[in-house]
Every structure is written in C-alpha cells, then in structure tokens.
Amino acid sequence: MPFPTSFSSGLIPRTISKALRSYYNPTSIAPCTTTYLCAAVPLSYKISPRQNKGPPLTSPSHSLPSAAAARRRRFLSTMAANKEYALLCLENPLLVGNEDLLKKYNLKANDAILASPEHLPLYDELLNNYDAKLIAGGAAQNTARGAQYVLPPNSVVYLGGVGNDKYADILREAVKQVGLRVEYRVDPKEPTGKCGVIITGHNRSLCTDLAAANHYDLDHLKSPKIWELVKNAQFYYVGGYHFTVCPPAIQALGEEAAANDKTFIVNISAPFIAEFFKEPLDASSKYWDYVICNESEAAAYAKSHSLPVAETDVPAIAKALANLPKANTKKPRVAVITQGTLPTVVAIQGQDEVKQYPVHAIDASKINDTNGAGDAFAGGFVAGLVQGKSLEEAVDMGQWLARLSIQELGPS
C-alpha cells in the first residue's frame, strides 16, 4: 500500500522569554518581528512547576473526590517535573529545509508527498546551493522541543531513527541548541530522514524521505541504556506517525505505563493513521491516558471505526474516544480535540459533560504560518501535565504555545 502522509515541519527557533512572561495575558504579546533563523535561542525564562507539600495519596480511582484527585495529581507531577527526563517522546525525526525549487522537481505549490528517486537530489541541493533554513523536524520531535522550551532543563528525551551521515549531525546540533536530549537509533545503511519544504508565498510544498526514521525497532527501545530512560520517565508521548514504523515499541511503552501507573499520551497526528493503520492504533488504545487529535483526524477515526455519530460531531467523537476500554483503570482517559480557531474540545472517561475551551483570539494579520501548530499545542499541553497543572491550565498552555507558533514566518 502506498504510504499516504503529510508531515508537519519543526518548531522554529524563537526568542520567547517576553512571551513567557506574558503567559497569563496572551493577548498582550506583541506581533512577531524576528526574522526566520536557523539557530535556536535557548529558553531564558521558565514557568516553574507547582509545589505541593502534601503527602501522596493512595491509588487513585474514578470515584476519588475531585479535590483529592487534583492534590495527588499535582504532587506526583511536581515530583515528575523536578526529575530529570520525566517526559519521553517517540516518533520519526526529520531534517527540514526550504527554498523555491518547485519547477525543477515537479512539485505542486501546496502539497505533501513522499520522495521518489527523482526528488532525492533535492536535499543536497538545498544545503549546497541555497540559503536553506534547517530545523529539527518530525511531529513528535516538534512537540518534544516545545515541551522542553517550557520545562526545566533536562526534562525531555526523544527517541527515533537516523542515519550515520551529515544530516544526523545537523539534526543533533539543532536539538542540542534548544536543550532537547535525543537518543537516536543510528542505521548503518539508511540515510537520515529529510523533509524539503519549498515555499512560494503562503504555500508550502513538503517532500519527505523517511529513510532511517522508517527503520526504528524494538531492540533499540529495549537496549539497557534506552530502557533505563523509559523506566525513569513518568510521561510517555507517542506521535501517530510512528504507527507506520514500529508498533511494538508503542505497545511496550503502553504496557510499561499501565503496569506502573505512568501517563501514556498518543497523538493520532494525521487522518490516514486512523484510516490505514487502524489495527496498530486500536491495539494501543487501551493504554491511552490522553489522546490528542484535530477535527479532521477525529472525523477520520469516526468514519473508519463506524462510530454511531456524525463525523462533524466533535464532542460526541471526543466522548467516544474517552470511553474506550482502558487497561489502567486507576485514572480516567482524557480525549482532547483541537479545531483550529474553534474551541478545544475535552472529554473525560465516565463523565457526561464535554468541555470546550475557546482559543485565544489573534488578529489575522499576525498569522504567518499555521503549519505545525498542532505539534506546538501538544508541546504546551504535555508540559502542563508534567508540571502538574490542571487540565484547563494544560489546555491553555497548549493554545498559548500554538499561538506563538503561528506568528512565526516559515515552518513552525
């Protein structure tokens, strides 16, 4: 079967200390005037995790009073936020570049494809002959970088597959500058995955060569060094594109989370994941503590799973996702569906009410690029969970980081 996919590009570097200081008043953020740079700016101001002096409570259940559950969540998450590499992310790392080469490589102005042999010279040409901007990309790596922007140093580690080549070196340097630890599986034969982004006006043409990212395996995850990181982490985040690569690795993380009452978060990432990779997606669903998607992905899930609701009924789909069977019954599942400028929809397992959180308004003139906004939302949201924020606060942090992202010029 052809691999029908669309890849988000990387969170681009930005000076965000001012924006972080104005977090509680997002509408006060001034329009972004920073030019699109390839060097990342380290975080100079961080949101401190909540402190909770109370003792840990006993094992949670759905029947715990909300105040007690909140106290326990804040206590355990504060411990996680103060622990090195509390968040572990898994997916497909890509190196992203951009320049105007549409005609030469027979590419459409607003499209996303997998590279064929005729496209493979594109990446060297971007690096050698053009002023290409290079970014550490891949949807979950974007999310990992976004979370690390917010969290204290040494909070996030990311796993994926790369080649033994100059592109992997560029990728490592890019993530190093933003403080993200990566533990890549290095493939001796396949090159590092790359995504060329060719920009014409506001159009983005993405040409992706998965290469080594498509060869990640369970042996890497279960190797002593990496599995120690897995055992140490309290939160696992998996991007949906990895369902096309190594479902056994996803299952291993889900099983570890359920057995040890850790938090397992899955982002569906693209409609085709729900449509064409339904079996591995469904196999992991019992481990989901949080599931994130956008309205298109929710509609694709509803269609492929023949849910008895309209594909446009986002609250009903969120409720169906939240109430799927769950392995770890100590805590309810939370389903989060973003809708661009429409409210973020949140459903909690076992609760009839489906909440909606309006997004922060932004003048259309400030929007430069919405590509990767979902990755940024997930980064802020997951960082909030690690910090022990309430669900409402975590959603707000996700919307805040996405709002920053769409004001940037270029892939974000």
ZASE-117685 format. One record per residue (C-alpha): residue number from 1; x, y, z. Coordinates in Angstrom, 2 decimals. Layout:
 guvex      c1      c2      c3
   NUM       X       Y       Z
...
END
This chain:
 guvex      c1      c2      c3
     1    0.00    0.00    0.00
     2    1.35    3.49   -0.79
     3    2.21    5.49    2.30
     4   -0.21    8.47    2.16
     5    1.11   11.01    4.59
     6    1.56   14.65    5.48
     7    4.35   15.77    7.75
     8    4.44   18.79    9.99
     9    7.68   20.71    9.97
    10    9.74   21.69   13.00
    11    9.13   24.26   15.68
    12   11.39   27.07   14.58
    13   13.71   28.91   16.96
    14   12.32   31.95   18.66
    15   13.11   34.40   21.44
    16   10.26   33.64   23.80
    17   11.24   34.97   27.19
    18    8.96   38.00   26.74
    19    6.09   35.81   25.61
    20    6.57   33.51   28.58
    21    6.44   36.43   30.96
    22    3.10   37.49   29.43
    23    1.65   33.95   29.54
    24   -1.28   34.89   31.75
    25   -2.24   37.66   29.34
    26   -1.64   36.12   25.90
    27   -3.37   38.97   24.05
    28   -0.58   41.30   25.16
    29    2.07   39.50   23.09
    30    3.45   41.92   20.54
    31    3.48   40.95   16.85
    32    6.49   38.81   16.00
    33    9.18   40.77   14.16
    34   12.01   38.22   14.41
    35   13.33   37.00   11.08
    36   13.37   33.28   10.38
    37   16.71   31.97   11.67
    38   18.22   28.52   11.71
    39   19.97   28.90   15.07
    40   17.79   28.26   18.10
    41   17.51   30.61   21.07
    42   17.64   28.87   24.44
    43   14.87   29.48   26.91
    44   15.78   32.23   29.35
    45   12.62   32.25   31.46
    46   10.62   29.23   32.53
    47    7.28   28.59   34.12
    48    8.03   26.98   37.47
    49    6.22   23.76   38.34
    50    3.67   23.91   41.08
    51    4.84   22.95   44.53
    52    2.66   20.75   46.70
    53    3.77   19.89   50.20
    54    1.05   17.36   50.89
    55    1.74   13.62   51.18
    56    0.96   11.26   48.29
    57   -2.49    9.78   48.40
    58   -3.40    6.16   47.90
    59   -4.04    4.71   44.45
    60   -6.47    6.94   42.54
    61   -9.76    5.81   41.13
    62  -12.56    7.38   39.14
    63  -14.53    7.82   42.35
    64  -11.94    9.95   44.15
    65  -13.25   13.38   45.11
    66  -12.03   15.94   42.59
    67  -10.05   17.92   45.17
    68   -8.22   14.83   46.41
    69   -7.51   13.68   42.85
    70   -6.18   17.12   42.00
    71   -3.90   17.14   45.05
    72   -2.49   13.76   44.16
    73   -2.01   14.73   40.51
    74   -0.15   17.90   41.48
    75    2.04   16.07   44.00
    76    3.07   13.30   41.61
    77    3.51   15.67   38.67
    78    5.61   18.06   40.75
    79    7.85   15.11   41.53
    80    7.97   14.34   37.79
    81    8.70   17.94   36.84
    82   11.64   18.00   39.26
    83   13.01   14.71   37.92
    84   15.43   14.57   35.01
    85   13.88   13.38   31.74
    86   10.40   12.90   33.15
    87    8.99   13.08   29.61
    88    9.99   10.58   26.91
    89    8.82   11.08   23.31
    90    8.91    8.61   20.40
    91    8.41    9.11   16.66
    92   10.20    9.89   13.37
    93   12.94   12.57   13.36
    94   13.31   14.57   10.14
    95   15.58   17.35    8.98
    96   13.56   20.14    7.38
    97   14.72   22.72    4.81
    98   13.05   25.24    2.50
    99   13.61   27.09   -0.81
   100   11.84   27.74   -4.15
   101   12.57   24.75   -6.41
   102    9.09   23.67   -7.45
   103    9.51   23.50  -11.20
   104   12.80   21.68  -11.22
   105   11.49   18.82   -9.09
   106    7.94   18.78  -10.49
   107    6.31   19.64   -7.17
   108    2.97   21.29   -6.51
   109    2.84   24.58   -4.61
   110    0.62   23.31   -1.78
   111    1.16   19.60   -1.33
   112    2.83   16.90    0.77
   113    4.39   13.81   -0.78
   114    6.89   11.06   -0.11
   115   10.04   11.47   -2.17
   116   10.57    9.33   -5.26
   117   14.03    8.75   -6.79
   118   13.72   11.92   -8.89
   119   13.38   14.01   -5.71
   120   16.36   12.65   -3.77
   121   18.92   15.20   -5.09
   122   16.69   17.98   -3.71
   123   18.12   17.79   -0.20
   124   21.79   18.19   -1.11
   125   20.86   20.99   -3.50
   126   19.03   22.82   -0.73
   127   22.05   22.56    1.55
   128   24.78   23.27   -1.00
   129   23.28   25.81   -3.42
   130   20.67   27.75   -1.49
   131   20.27   29.65    1.76
   132   18.13   26.87    3.17
   133   16.91   27.04    6.75
   134   17.44   23.81    8.65
   135   15.21   22.70   11.53
   136   14.86   19.61   13.68
   137   11.50   18.34   12.47
   138    9.13   15.42   12.69
   139    5.84   15.97   14.52
   140    6.72   14.44   17.91
   141   10.21   15.96   17.85
   142    8.49   19.34   17.37
   143    6.33   18.55   20.39
   144    9.36   17.44   22.42
   145   11.14   20.69   21.60
   146    8.06   22.70   22.53
   147    7.74   20.93   25.87
   148   11.43   21.46   26.60
   149   11.01   25.21   25.93
   150    8.61   25.35   28.86
   151   10.04   22.76   31.25
   152   13.24   22.98   33.31
   153   16.49   21.84   31.65
   154   16.94   18.09   31.14
   155   13.21   17.35   31.25
   156   12.60   15.77   27.84
   157   14.27   12.95   25.91
   158   13.31   11.99   22.37
   159   13.78    8.66   20.55
   160   13.79    7.95   16.81
   161   15.90    6.68   13.94
   162   18.60    8.50   11.92
   163   21.44    7.57    9.59
   164   25.18    7.78   10.09
   165   25.61   10.93    7.99
   166   25.98   14.70    7.95
   167   22.23   15.17    8.18
   168   22.16   13.38   11.53
   169   24.97   15.65   12.74
   170   22.96   18.72   11.71
   171   19.90   17.30   13.46
   172   21.81   16.66   16.69
   173   23.26   20.16   16.68
   174   19.82   21.70   16.10
   175   18.20   19.93   19.04
   176   21.25   20.46   21.25
   177   20.82   24.22   20.92
   178   17.32   24.06   22.36
   179   18.27   21.70   25.19
   180   16.49   18.59   23.93
   181   18.21   15.28   24.62
   182   17.94   12.79   21.78
   183   18.84    9.11   21.75
   184   18.67    8.10   18.11
   185   18.95    4.63   16.67
   186   21.68    5.02   14.04
   187   21.09    2.97   10.92
   188   24.36    1.97    9.18
   189   22.75    1.75    5.74
   190   19.83    4.19    5.53
   191   20.31    7.98    5.47
   192   18.65   10.36    7.90
   193   15.05   11.22    7.04
   194   14.56   14.62    5.45
   195   11.65   16.86    4.58
   196   12.22   19.58    2.00
   197    9.78   22.46    2.38
   198    9.52   24.62   -0.72
   199    7.88   27.95    0.00
   200    6.01   30.11   -2.51
   201    4.03   32.89   -0.85
   202    1.94   31.24    1.86
   203    2.02   27.85    0.14
   204    4.13   25.01    1.50
   205    5.17   22.02   -0.60
   206    6.57   19.21    1.58
   207    8.67   16.43    0.08
   208    9.61   13.76    2.65
   209   12.14   10.94    2.55
   210   11.60    8.86    5.72
   211   14.73    6.77    5.19
   212   16.28    5.75    8.55
   213   13.27    7.00   10.52
   214   11.34    4.13    8.94
   215   13.71    1.56   10.48
   216   13.36    2.24   14.20
   217   13.00   -1.05   16.08
   218   12.10   -2.56   19.43
   219   15.68   -3.65   20.03
   220   16.75   -0.02   20.36
   221   13.96    0.77   22.81
   222   14.74   -2.31   24.92
   223   18.52   -1.80   24.94
   224   19.77   -1.27   28.53
   225   20.67    2.42   28.12
   226   17.35    3.38   26.49
   227   15.15    1.19   28.66
   228   16.67    2.83   31.72
   229   15.39    6.16   30.35
   230   12.00    4.55   29.80
   231   11.89    3.26   33.37
   232   12.91    6.68   34.69
   233   10.29    8.67   32.76
   234    6.85    9.31   34.20
   235    5.21   10.50   30.97
   236    5.35    8.91   27.51
   237    4.33   10.79   24.37
   238    3.99    8.98   21.04
   239    3.35   10.71   17.72
   240    0.90    8.93   15.44
   241    3.29    8.68   12.50
   242    5.21    6.04   14.45
   243    2.31    3.61   13.97
   244    3.66    3.25   10.44
   245    7.12    2.34   11.71
   246    7.32    0.26   14.91
   247    4.01   -0.55   16.65
   248    5.77   -3.00   19.04
   249    7.73   -0.10   20.53
   250    4.49    1.79   21.12
   251    2.95   -1.26   22.77
   252    5.98   -1.67   25.03
   253    5.65    1.92   26.26
   254    1.92    1.50   26.78
   255    2.40   -1.69   28.78
   256    5.10   -0.05   30.92
   257    2.84    2.93   31.61
   258   -0.20    0.83   32.56
   259    1.80   -1.52   34.79
   260    3.42    1.33   36.73
   261    0.64    3.94   36.76
   262    2.57    6.29   34.46
   263    0.97    8.58   31.89
   264    0.75    7.42   28.26
   265   -0.17   10.07   25.67
   266   -0.86    9.40   21.99
   267   -1.38   11.94   19.23
   268   -3.22   10.48   16.22
   269   -1.32   13.04   14.09
   270   -2.99   12.51   10.69
   271   -6.29   11.24    9.25
   272   -4.59    8.41    7.36
   273   -3.34    6.92   10.65
   274   -6.94    6.27   11.74
   275   -7.88    5.08    8.25
   276   -4.97    2.92    7.08
   277   -3.21    1.99   10.34
   278   -6.31    1.21   12.33
   279   -5.08   -2.14   13.69
   280   -1.92   -0.92   15.49
   281   -3.73    2.25   16.59
   282   -6.55    0.22   18.15
   283   -4.11   -2.20   19.78
   284   -2.58    0.69   21.69
   285   -5.85    2.42   22.62
   286   -6.36    0.56   25.91
   287   -3.18    2.19   27.20
   288   -4.10    5.78   26.29
   289   -4.37    8.08   29.32
   290   -4.61   11.05   26.96
   291   -5.40   11.01   23.25
   292   -4.93   14.14   21.16
   293   -6.13   14.84   17.62
   294   -7.63   17.60   15.49
   295  -11.11   17.70   13.99
   296  -10.04   16.09   10.69
   297   -8.35   13.22   12.48
   298  -11.40   12.84   14.74
   299  -13.65   12.64   11.67
   300  -11.38   10.02   10.09
   301  -11.47    7.99   13.31
   302  -15.27    8.18   13.46
   303  -15.57    7.04    9.84
   304  -13.03    4.22   10.00
   305  -14.48    2.91   13.26
   306  -18.12    3.31   12.20
   307  -18.99    5.35   15.28
   308  -22.75    5.96   15.59
   309  -22.22    9.72   15.49
   310  -21.82   12.31   12.75
   311  -18.25   12.85   11.56
   312  -18.76   16.55   12.30
   313  -19.98   15.96   15.88
   314  -16.64   16.63   17.57
   315  -17.94   16.47   21.19
   316  -19.55   13.08   20.53
   317  -16.35   11.73   18.97
   318  -14.32   13.03   21.91
   319  -16.68   11.25   24.30
   320  -16.37    8.00   22.31
   321  -12.56    8.21   22.40
   322  -12.54    8.92   26.13
   323  -14.76    5.94   26.90
   324  -12.85    3.26   25.03
   325  -11.82    0.26   27.20
   326   -8.79    1.08   29.35
   327   -6.06   -1.09   30.87
   328   -5.16    1.18   33.78
   329   -8.47    1.91   35.47
   330   -6.88    3.93   38.27
   331   -7.35    7.12   36.27
   332   -9.83    8.11   33.56
   333   -8.83    8.69   29.96
   334   -8.94   12.25   28.60
   335   -9.63   12.95   24.90
   336   -8.53   16.33   23.53
   337   -9.60   17.53   20.08
   338   -8.32   20.81   18.64
   339  -10.26   22.68   15.94
   340   -8.03   25.49   14.76
   341   -9.71   28.75   15.73
   342  -12.74   26.92   17.17
   343  -12.80   25.80   20.82
   344  -10.66   22.90   22.02
   345  -12.95   20.01   22.99
   346  -12.16   17.86   26.04
   347  -13.97   14.71   27.21
   348  -13.17   12.69   30.33
   349  -13.94    9.00   30.68
   350  -17.07    8.35   32.72
   351  -18.28   11.96   32.61
   352  -21.29   13.11   30.60
   353  -20.15   16.71   30.28
   354  -17.85   17.54   27.35
   355  -15.98   20.77   27.96
   356  -15.00   23.33   25.35
   357  -12.18   25.84   25.79
   358  -12.21   28.86   23.44
   359   -8.84   29.62   21.86
   360   -7.12   32.96   22.41
   361   -8.14   35.40   19.70
   362   -5.41   36.64   17.38
   363   -5.57   39.20   14.62
   364   -5.36   37.57   11.19
   365   -2.58   39.98   10.22
   366   -0.32   38.36   12.85
   367   -0.69   34.85   11.44
   368    2.29   33.88    9.30
   369    2.08   30.08    9.13
   370   -0.23   27.53   10.75
   371    1.93   24.55    9.77
   372    2.95   22.67   12.93
   373    0.51   24.49   15.23
   374   -0.87   21.15   16.40
   375    2.61   19.97   17.36
   376    3.10   23.18   19.34
   377   -0.26   22.73   21.10
   378    0.75   19.22   22.14
   379    4.09   20.54   23.43
   380    2.48   23.12   25.68
   381   -0.28   20.75   26.79
   382    2.08   17.92   27.72
   383    4.42   20.34   29.50
   384    1.46   21.44   31.59
   385    0.71   17.83   32.53
   386    4.32   17.24   33.56
   387    4.21   20.40   35.69
   388    1.08   19.23   37.47
   389   -1.19   21.89   36.02
   390   -4.94   21.37   35.96
   391   -6.49   20.13   32.74
   392   -7.82   23.61   31.99
   393   -4.37   25.14   32.54
   394   -2.69   22.49   30.37
   395   -5.11   23.23   27.51
   396   -4.43   26.94   27.95
   397   -0.67   26.32   27.78
   398   -1.15   24.30   24.60
   399   -3.17   27.08   23.00
   400   -0.59   29.63   24.13
   401    2.34   27.79   22.53
   402    0.35   27.19   19.33
   403   -0.49   30.90   19.26
   404    3.20   31.76   19.42
   405    3.96   29.23   16.70
   406    1.55   30.57   14.08
   407    3.00   34.07   14.40
   408    6.35   32.85   13.11
   409    7.41   33.08    9.49
   410    8.28   29.77    7.93
   411    7.66   26.24    9.24
   412    6.64   26.32   12.87
END
